[in-house]
Amino acid sequence: MPFNEAWGQFKTQEIAEWTKQYDPSRLVNPASGGNHYACGDMLDLHNYPGPEMYLYDAQRATVLGEYGGIGLVLKEHIWEPNQNWGYIQFNSSQEATDEYLKYAKMLETMITHGFSAAVYTQTTDVEVEVNGLMTYDRKVIKLDEQAVRSVNTRICHSLR
């Protein structure tokens, strides 16, 4: 993936072709959530907070390279106590887990419309972003781990 969200994006088709020639064994994502060109192996969309597939490319995999941003602050485990940010904020692990499961149902529906993959943002909290499945210090898993594992397994089996 040479580009993310159009930051510094230029000569996208040329760079995607060069990348594929450099290592033909790998899939090339020309621009994750960036300006979209008909090149590379996938069309990568970003959508927050919930998943949405607003473009489709029948010639390449259509993926959701970023979605989520479910915010949950656990005060004893944050980087900065006075400023924290999430696309949406919840007050409990149960509320945040319920939102994650709601998004998972949306992903399952998208599979029948050509959706190929999704990446939840993000694995851990980072600095002032509290969107992680785990806290900044990696000491607490903020969502119900078993519920997340179960729904993710179900989605992965649906994609086969």
N, C-alpha and C positions, 0 to 999 in steps of 0.2 A: 504494500500500500504506500505509494509515494506521496499521497496528499490526504490531509484530513480537513474536512469542512471548508474547502476552497482556500485555506490559508496558504498563500504562496503558490497556488496552483497555476501552472503554465505548461504549454506544449503537452497536454495530457495524453493525447493519442500517441505521440512520439515516445514519450517516457514509458507508457504502458507497454508498447511494443518492445522497447529496449529491455525492460524488466523481464518480459516473457522470454526473450532471446537469451538473456543472461542466465536464467534458471527456468528452463521449460518444464521442470518437474513440479513447479508450484503454480497455484492459482494466483492470478493477478487481480487485485482490487484497485482500479485506477484512481478512485477518489472516494474515500469513505465519507459519505454525507456531503460531498462537494458538488461542484458543477458536473453535471452528468453528460458523458459522451458515450457513444456506442463503440466502446473498446474494452479490452480486458475481459475477464471471465465473469464479472458480476456487476449488477446495479446495486449500490449500497445506499440505503436511505437512513436518515436519522429522524426520529420523532419523539418528542417528549410531551407529557410524561408517558401516556399510554401508547401501545404499538399501533401503527397505522401503515398500510401499504398504499401510498398515494400515487405511485408510478409502477409500471410493470414492463419488463423486457422479455419477450418470448424467446429470445436468442441466448440469453444469459441467465444465471441464477439471480433472483431478486432477493436481497437480504436486508434485514434491518440491523445495521451496524451499531446503532445505539438507540435505546429506549429505556424508560424507567425513571430513575431519579426519585425514588420513594424515600423521603426524608424522615428520619427518626433520630432525635438527639438523646443520647445517654450521657448526661452531664459529667460523670466521672471518667469518661473515655473519649473526650473530644480534644482537638488540638487547640482551639481558640474559644474560650468560654463566652465571649461577648458578641460574636458574629458567626452564625451558622446558616447554611443555605441548602435548600432542596427544592426540586421542582414543585413538590407538594409535601406538606408536613403532617406527620401523624404523632399521636401521643403515646401509643403503646405498640408493643411487638405484634399483638393480635391484629390491630388495625392495619399495620404495615404489611403483615402477612396476607391479610384479606385482599389488600390492593394488588399485591403481587399475584395472587391466585386469580383475581379478576383479569389482570393483563394476560395471564397464561391462557385463559379461556378465549380471549381475543386472538392470541397467536394460533390456537387450534383452528379457529374459524378461517384465519388467513391461509392456512395450508391448502385448503381447497381452491384458493384463488391464485396459486402459483408461488406462494411464499416458501423460501428454502432454508432460512436460518435467521437467528436473532442473537444479539449480544446485549445482556442487561447491564446498564450502567448504574452502579459499579460494584465491583467485588468488595472493596473496603471504602470507608470514609477517607477523604483526603483533605488535609488542611481544613478549610471552612466548609467544604461540601460534606453533608451528612447523608448522602444517598446510598451508602454502602450496605451490603448484606452483613458486613462485620464492622466493628468500630475501628477508629483510626489506630488504636493501639493493638488491634487484632485479638483482644481479650474476650470480646462478647460477639456471638453470632446473634444479630438483631432480629432476624425473622425465624419462624418455626422451621428448623432445618429439615425435619422429616417431611413436612408438607411441601416445602420447596423441592426437595429431592424427588418426591413422588410425582408432582405435576411436571417437572422437567423430564423425568423418565417417560411419562406418558406422551409428552410432546415429541420427544426424540423417536419413540416407536411409531408415532403417527407419520413422521416424515419418511419412513422407509417405503 
